[in-house]
Amino acid sequence: MKAIHKLIETLRQKMPVKSLRLQIFLLLLVMGIVPGFIVGAGIVRNYEARAVENRITTVQGQLKIVANHLLSNDYLTNYRPDEQAFRTNAEVINAELEMLANLYEGRVMIIDSNFKVILDTYEISEGKIMISEEVVKCFKGENISHYDSEHGYIEMTIPITDTTANAVGNGSIKGVMLTSISNSSIVTMMEVLNRRVILIETLLALVVVTLAIIVSVMMTRPFNRITEAIKDVTAGYSDESISVPDYVETIHIVDAFNQLLRRMRTLDASRQEFVANVSHELKTPMTSMKVLADSLLTQKDAPAELYREFMEDIVSEIDRENRIITDLLALVKQDKKSKDMTIVSLNINELVELILKRLRPIARKKDVEVVFESMRSVVAEVDEVKLTLIITNLVENAIKYNKDHGWVKVELDADHQFFTCKVSDSGIGIPEDALEHITERFYRVDKSHSREIGGTGLGLAIAKGAVLQHKGTLTVESVEGEGSTFTVKIPLNYIAGQQG
């Protein structure tokens, strides 16, 4: 499996195109055709080896019979008790050897113990001395057979062995039969077999190509459906979730896209609501100022006290407009993913005490008690301005949305990795269905009450963005009518927080 996986990866890397369909087609083509060619070549080679082996076995068997005739008729000795009978038997043996040589289109030589050729069916080497490696080894008891496919012959040696009781050891070998036979019949059969194998491989290749095309098209069809569905969504023809359950992979892709689609819908709805809210929030102060100004213009002899009252109202609306614009600019800066983080090592206890000192006058106006509890001294690497923004927004909200004679508690603690700042209050609380929306821009649980106390609906969105820039988390727990607890958790070490 590892080898196949490695082959697939290698082929994918070397392919000039990135088409999944083409890659599947080529992989199926290679995996279907290559084994076929390998099997075909193996069949031909196996046939050749078996044919040569059978030919050697057959010829050796026949030569051994002739060898026994040679010994029984004293063909290799000079002792001839009956010359006429010897000549007759020798002619029979010679004819037998000649027929064997003609049958296999080869050559047979009989070599005696003195390495003298006493018979050569080619009548070339008779009477000559034949000392070759094969002959010497055969006299030592080794049968030699060699197939030379390049020159088209099989060469073998057969010992002429005396099996009588008084002949022992290498001395029992009285001579050697050195034979060379043609492999033309084997070559002819191999050519026929090759033609058949090529025909089968061609048919197999056509079948594999056809199947590869069909399978590649079928396997990539679900991805095409996903592509078409995404195009429809992109073009705006549809905003329905996609379902392509053909493969586990397509299910995962579709699930991821559907999650993205839901996120896009949420963002689009949030954008529309944001635009509407911005328009409304910016328009309201402008409308109020216009009404106040028109009222002054319609009164010719308005008293100075009325002018002063109206101008104070106009200034208040201008301040409100300025707060909204300032908060919007802060959000825009965060949306640009600004990395202008001025990280310093800061004593968080001192920072919290300073922030609470600034906010206690606001709390006293509503008779809200602000308490700070520090479990230990905390020093962390933070952006002082952004952390001040976080804590100020949370504490200010806790004061504004509190009950008369209520309380706000700020708790500071730390472990070896993070410091935690909890802001709890005894305020009006947040409905459970609104908890996941409170950090959205311009979201208000009670819009009329929020405007009454001067909120813009952007404070928590800004605070959450600043927490995320510190690689921290902002969570909230609340019970409607009883109060809320906001928890900020930020790494002590800014670099470690980024790596984490």
C-alpha positions in Angstrom: 0.0 0.0 0.0 2.8 2.4 0.8 4.5 1.7 -2.5 1.2 2.4 -4.4 0.6 5.6 -2.4 4.2 6.7 -3.1 3.7 6.0 -6.9 0.4 7.9 -6.9 2.0 10.9 -5.2 5.0 10.8 -7.6 2.7 10.7 -10.6 0.6 13.6 -9.2 3.6 15.7 -8.6 5.0 15.1 -12.2 1.6 15.7 -13.9 1.7 19.0 -15.8 -2.0 19.8 -15.0 -4.0 19.9 -11.9 -7.2 18.3 -13.2 -8.5 15.7 -10.8 -10.3 13.9 -13.6 -7.2 13.7 -15.7 -5.1 12.5 -12.8 -7.6 9.8 -12.0 -7.7 8.8 -15.7 -4.0 8.6 -16.0 -3.6 6.7 -12.7 -6.2 4.1 -13.7 -4.6 3.9 -17.1 -1.2 3.2 -15.6 -2.4 0.8 -13.0 -4.5 -1.0 -15.6 -2.1 -1.2 -18.5 1.3 -1.6 -16.9 0.4 -4.8 -14.9 -1.1 -6.2 -18.2 2.2 -5.6 -20.0 4.2 -7.0 -17.1 2.0 -10.1 -17.1 2.3 -10.4 -20.9 6.1 -10.2 -20.8 6.2 -12.6 -17.9 4.1 -15.1 -19.8 6.4 -15.0 -22.8 9.5 -15.2 -20.7 8.0 -18.1 -18.6 7.1 -19.9 -21.8 10.6 -19.5 -23.1 12.2 -20.8 -19.9 9.8 -23.8 -19.7 10.3 -24.5 -23.4 14.1 -24.5 -23.1 13.9 -26.6 -19.9 11.6 -29.2 -21.6 13.8 -29.2 -24.7 17.0 -29.8 -22.6 15.2 -32.5 -20.6 14.0 -34.3 -23.8 17.3 -34.1 -25.6 19.2 -35.2 -22.6 16.9 -38.2 -22.2 17.5 -39.2 -25.8 21.2 -38.6 -25.6 21.5 -40.8 -22.4 19.8 -43.6 -24.4 22.4 -43.2 -27.2 25.2 -43.0 -24.5 24.1 -46.4 -23.2 24.2 -47.8 -26.8 27.7 -46.4 -27.2 28.9 -48.3 -24.1 27.1 -51.5 -24.8 28.6 -51.6 -28.3 32.2 -50.6 -27.2 31.9 -47.6 -29.4 34.5 -45.7 -27.4 37.1 -48.6 -27.1 39.5 -50.3 -29.6 38.4 -53.8 -28.4 36.3 -55.2 -31.2 35.8 -59.0 -30.9 33.4 -59.0 -33.9 34.4 -56.3 -36.4 31.4 -56.9 -38.6 28.9 -56.6 -35.8 30.8 -53.5 -34.5 30.5 -51.8 -37.8 26.9 -52.6 -38.1 26.1 -51.3 -34.6 28.3 -48.2 -35.2 26.4 -47.4 -38.4 23.1 -47.7 -36.5 24.4 -45.4 -33.7 25.8 -42.9 -36.2 22.5 -42.9 -38.0 20.7 -42.4 -34.7 22.9 -39.5 -33.8 22.6 -38.0 -37.3 18.8 -38.3 -37.1 18.8 -36.6 -33.6 21.0 -33.8 -34.9 18.7 -33.2 -37.9 15.6 -33.4 -35.7 16.8 -30.6 -33.4 18.7 -28.8 -36.1 21.9 -29.2 -34.1 25.3 -30.8 -33.8 26.4 -33.8 -31.8 30.1 -34.6 -31.0 31.3 -37.8 -29.2 34.5 -37.2 -27.2 36.5 -40.0 -25.6 38.4 -40.0 -22.4 41.5 -38.6 -24.2 39.4 -35.5 -25.3 39.5 -36.8 -28.9 36.5 -36.2 -31.1 35.6 -39.6 -32.5 32.3 -38.4 -34.1 31.0 -35.0 -35.3 27.7 -34.9 -37.1 29.0 -31.8 -38.9 32.1 -33.9 -39.9 34.4 -30.9 -39.0 36.2 -31.8 -35.8 36.5 -35.6 -36.1 40.0 -36.7 -34.9 40.7 -33.4 -33.2 41.3 -32.7 -29.6 38.4 -30.9 -27.8 39.4 -29.4 -24.5 36.8 -26.9 -23.4 35.5 -25.8 -20.0 32.2 -27.6 -20.5 33.9 -30.9 -21.5 36.4 -30.8 -18.6 33.6 -30.1 -16.1 31.5 -33.0 -17.6 34.5 -35.4 -17.1 34.5 -34.3 -13.5 30.8 -35.3 -13.1 29.1 -31.9 -13.8 26.3 -31.8 -16.4 26.4 -28.5 -18.2 23.5 -26.9 -20.1 23.6 -23.3 -21.5 21.0 -21.3 -23.4 22.3 -18.6 -25.7 19.1 -16.7 -26.8 21.2 -14.1 -28.6 22.8 -16.6 -31.0 19.9 -19.0 -31.0 21.2 -22.3 -29.6 21.2 -24.6 -26.6 24.5 -26.2 -25.6 24.7 -29.2 -23.3 27.1 -32.0 -22.2 26.1 -35.5 -21.4 28.6 -37.9 -19.7 28.9 -41.3 -21.1 29.0 -43.3 -17.9 29.9 -46.9 -17.2 27.4 -48.2 -14.6 29.1 -51.5 -14.0 30.1 -52.5 -10.5 33.9 -52.3 -11.2 33.6 -48.7 -12.5 33.6 -46.2 -9.6 34.3 -42.5 -9.2 35.2 -40.2 -12.1 36.8 -43.2 -13.8 33.3 -44.5 -14.7 32.9 -41.6 -17.2 34.2 -43.0 -20.5 33.4 -40.1 -22.7 31.3 -36.9 -23.3 28.5 -36.1 -25.7 28.8 -32.3 -26.5 25.5 -31.2 -28.2 24.3 -27.9 -29.6 20.7 -27.7 -30.8 18.8 -24.9 -32.4 16.0 -22.9 -30.6 14.3 -21.9 -33.8 11.1 -23.8 -33.0 11.0 -22.1 -29.6 11.6 -18.7 -31.3 8.7 -19.5 -33.7 6.3 -20.3 -30.9 7.4 -17.2 -29.0 6.7 -15.1 -32.0 3.2 -16.6 -32.2 2.7 -16.1 -28.5 4.0 -12.5 -28.7 1.5 -11.7 -31.4 -1.3 -13.1 -29.3 -0.1 -11.3 -26.2 0.1 -8.0 -28.1 -3.4 -8.5 -29.4 -4.7 -9.2 -25.9 -2.7 -6.3 -24.5 -4.2 -4.0 -27.2 -7.7 -5.2 -26.3 -7.0 -4.8 -22.6 -5.6 -1.3 -23.2 -8.8 -0.3 -25.1 -10.9 -1.7 -22.2 -8.8 0.0 -19.6 -8.9 3.4 -21.4 -12.7 3.1 -21.7 -13.1 2.1 -18.1 -10.7 4.8 -17.0 -12.7 7.5 -18.8 -16.0 6.2 -17.4 -14.6 5.9 -13.8 -12.8 9.2 -13.9 -16.0 11.0 -15.1 -18.2 9.2 -12.5 -15.7 9.8 -9.6 -15.4 13.6 -10.4 -19.1 14.1 -11.1 -20.0 14.9 -7.4 -17.2 17.6 -7.4 -18.7 19.0 -10.6 -22.1 19.2 -8.8 -20.4 21.0 -5.9 -18.8 23.4 -8.3 -22.0 24.2 -10.1 -23.9 24.7 -6.8 -21.2 27.0 -5.6 -21.4 29.0 -8.9 -25.2 29.3 -8.4 -24.6 30.6 -4.9 -21.9 33.0 -6.1 -24.1 34.3 -9.0 -26.9 34.8 -6.5 -29.3 32.3 -8.1 -29.5 30.3 -4.9 -28.7 30.6 -1.3 -29.7 27.2 -0.2 -27.4 24.8 1.5 -25.6 22.2 -0.7 -26.0 18.4 -0.3 -23.7 16.0 -2.2 -23.5 12.9 -0.1 -21.7 10.7 -2.6 -18.3 10.5 -0.8 -17.0 11.2 2.7 -14.8 13.8 1.1 -17.7 15.6 -0.7 -19.6 15.5 2.6 -16.7 17.2 4.4 -16.3 19.8 1.6 -20.0 20.5 1.5 -20.3 20.8 5.3 -17.4 23.2 5.3 -19.0 25.3 2.5 -22.4 25.2 4.2 -20.8 26.5 7.4 -19.1 29.2 5.3 -22.5 30.0 3.6 -24.2 30.3 7.0 -21.4 32.5 8.2 -21.7 34.7 5.1 -25.5 34.9 5.6 -24.8 36.0 9.2 -22.2 38.5 8.1 -24.5 39.8 5.4 -27.4 40.2 7.8 -25.0 41.8 10.3 -23.7 44.1 7.6 -27.2 45.2 6.7 -28.2 45.7 10.3 -24.9 47.5 10.8 -25.5 49.9 7.9 -29.1 50.5 9.1 -27.9 51.0 12.7 -25.1 53.4 11.7 -27.6 55.4 9.5 -30.0 55.5 12.3 -27.5 56.3 15.0 -25.9 59.1 13.0 -29.2 60.4 11.7 -30.8 60.7 15.2 -28.5 63.4 16.6 -28.6 65.2 13.3 -32.4 65.2 13.4 -32.4 66.4 17.0 -30.0 69.3 16.2 -32.1 70.3 13.1 -35.3 70.3 15.2 -33.6 72.4 17.9 -32.1 74.8 15.3 -35.5 75.1 13.4 -37.2 75.9 16.7 -34.8 78.7 17.4 -35.2 80.1 13.9 -38.9 80.2 14.1 -38.9 82.2 17.3 -38.0 85.8 16.6 -37.7 87.1 20.1 -36.6 83.9 21.9 -35.2 84.6 25.4 -31.5 84.1 26.1 -32.3 81.3 28.5 -34.1 79.4 25.7 -31.1 79.9 23.4 -28.8 78.6 26.1 -31.0 75.6 26.8 -31.3 74.7 23.1 -27.5 75.2 22.5 -26.7 72.9 25.4 -29.0 70.2 23.8 -27.2 70.7 20.5 -23.8 70.4 22.1 -25.0 67.2 23.8 -26.1 65.8 20.5 -22.8 66.8 18.9 -21.0 64.9 21.7 -23.1 61.9 21.1 -22.4 62.0 17.4 -18.7 62.4 18.1 -18.7 59.3 20.4 -20.4 57.2 17.7 -17.9 58.4 15.1 -14.9 57.8 17.5 -16.2 54.2 18.2 -16.7 53.6 14.5 -13.2 54.7 13.7 -11.9 52.3 16.4 -13.8 49.4 14.8 -12.5 50.3 11.3 -9.0 50.2 12.7 -9.5 46.8 14.2 -11.1 45.5 11.0 -8.0 46.3 9.1 -6.2 43.8 11.3 -3.8 46.5 12.4 -0.6 45.1 14.0 0.3 48.4 15.6 0.5 46.8 19.0 2.6 48.7 21.4 3.6 45.8 23.8 5.0 46.8 27.2 5.5 45.0 30.4 2.8 46.4 32.7 1.6 46.0 36.2 -2.0 45.1 35.7 -3.0 45.8 39.3 -2.0 49.4 39.0 -3.7 49.8 35.7 -7.0 48.5 37.0 -6.8 50.7 40.1 -6.2 53.7 37.9 -9.2 52.9 35.6 -11.5 52.4 38.5 -10.4 55.7 40.1 -11.5 57.4 36.9 -14.9 55.6 36.7 -15.9 55.8 40.4 -17.4 59.4 40.0 -19.8 57.9 37.4 -20.6 55.1 39.7 -21.3 57.5 42.6 -23.9 59.3 40.5 -26.0 56.1 40.4 -24.9 55.1 44.0 -23.1 52.0 42.6 -20.3 50.6 44.7 -17.1 49.6 42.8 -14.9 47.0 44.5 -11.5 45.7 43.3 -10.2 42.3 44.5 -6.7 41.3 43.5 -5.5 37.7 44.3 -1.9 38.5 43.5 0.4 41.0 41.8 0.1 40.5 38.0 2.7 41.7 35.4 2.0 41.0 31.8 3.1 42.0 28.3 0.1 44.0 26.9 -0.8 47.1 24.8 -1.7 49.5 27.6 -4.1 51.6 25.5 -6.1 48.6 24.2 -6.2 46.9 27.6 -7.4 50.1 29.2 -10.1 50.2 26.5 -11.2 46.7 27.3 -11.5 47.1 31.1 -13.0 50.6 30.8 -15.8 49.4 28.5 -16.6 46.5 30.7 -16.7 48.4 33.9 -18.5 51.4 32.4 -21.2 49.1 31.0 -21.5 47.3 34.4 -22.1 50.7 36.0 -24.5 52.1 33.3 -26.6 48.9 33.2 -26.7 48.5 36.9 -29.5 49.0 39.4 -29.6 51.9 41.8 -27.6 51.1 45.0 -26.0 48.2 43.2 -22.4 47.0 43.1 -19.6 46.2 40.6 -16.8 43.8 41.5 -13.5 43.6 39.5 -11.4 40.5 40.3 -7.8 40.0 39.0 -6.0 36.7 39.1 -3.3 34.8 37.2 -1.6 31.5 36.7 1.7 30.6 35.0 0.3 31.4 31.5 -2.7 33.7 31.6 -4.1 36.5 33.7 -7.9 36.8 34.2 -9.9 39.9 34.8 -13.6 39.4 35.9 -16.1 42.2 35.9 -19.3 41.2 37.8 -22.3 43.4 38.5 -25.8 43.3 40.2 -27.4 44.9 37.1 -30.3 44.2 34.9 -28.7 41.1 33.3 -28.9 39.8 29.8 -31.5 37.4 28.3 -30.1 34.0 27.4 -31.1 34.4 23.8 -29.1 37.6 23.5 -25.8 36.4 25.1 -24.3 35.3 21.7 -25.1 38.6 20.1 -24.0 41.2 22.6 -20.6 41.6 21.0 -22.1 42.4 17.6 -21.9 46.0 16.5 -24.9 48.2 17.5 -26.6 45.3 19.2 -28.6 46.3 22.2 -30.7 44.2 24.5 -33.0 47.2 25.3 -32.5 49.9 22.7 -34.6 52.5 24.3 -32.8 52.1 27.7 -29.4 52.1 25.9 -30.1 55.4 24.2 -31.4 56.8 27.5 -28.0 56.1 29.2 -26.0 57.2 26.2 -24.6 53.9 24.8 -23.6 53.5 21.2 -23.8 49.7 21.0 -20.2 49.5 19.9 -18.4 49.2 23.3 -18.4 45.4 23.6 -17.5 44.9 19.9 -14.5 47.2 20.4 -13.5 45.4 23.6 -13.8 41.9 22.0 -11.6 43.1 19.1 -9.0 44.3 21.5 -9.1 41.0 23.4 -8.6 39.1 20.2 -5.6 41.3 19.2 -4.0 40.1 22.5 -4.8 36.5 21.5 -7.2 36.3 24.5 -10.8 35.3 25.1 -13.9 37.2 26.3 -16.7 35.2 27.8 -19.9 36.2 29.6 -22.3 34.6 32.0 -25.6 36.3 33.0 -29.0 35.8 34.6 -31.7 38.3 33.6 -32.6 40.5 36.4 -29.7 39.4 38.6 -26.5 40.6 36.9 -23.7 39.6 34.6 -20.1 38.5 34.8 -17.6 39.3 31.9 -14.3 37.3 32.0 -11.2 38.4 30.1 -8.4 35.9 29.8 -5.1 37.1 28.2 -1.6 35.5 27.9 1.0 36.9 30.3 3.6 36.7 27.5 2.4 38.2 24.2 4.9 36.2 22.0 3.9 33.0 23.6 0.3 33.8 23.1 0.9 34.4 19.4 2.7 31.0 19.1 0.0 29.2 20.9 
